[in-house]
Amino acid sequence: MTTTTQVGIKCSCGSDKFEMPKNPKPSDIITCARCGASGRHDQVMRQAGQQIKSAVEKQLKDAFRKAGFK
């Protein structure tokens, strides 16, 4: 059984809603509810981690820049 879940990551189409099993395993397929793009859970989570890391790095750089650091 799959459900549509809203998570804090986005597909390349901009959607943050995905269809996935309730308790996904690494080999389970996750599908974007908008465009239908799909990938394995472990690969999608790895990509999400990279997106989060990039976002945090940008926020930190912006915060330090505003504080006068270069």
FENWO-V685707 format. One line per field, one symbol per residue. ss: DSSP state (A for helix, B for strand, O for the rest). psi: psi as a letter, one per 20 degrees, with the letter a starting at -180 (. if undefined). A space follows every 50 residues. Layout:
ss = ???
psi = ???
//
This chain:
ss = OBBBBBOOOOOOOOOOBBBBBOOOOOOOBBBBOOOOOBBBAAAAAAAAAA AAAAAAAAAAAAAAAAOOOO
psi = pqqppprjrqriiiqkpqprqgmqrhiqppppigijqrrqghgghghghg ggggggggggggghghijq.
//
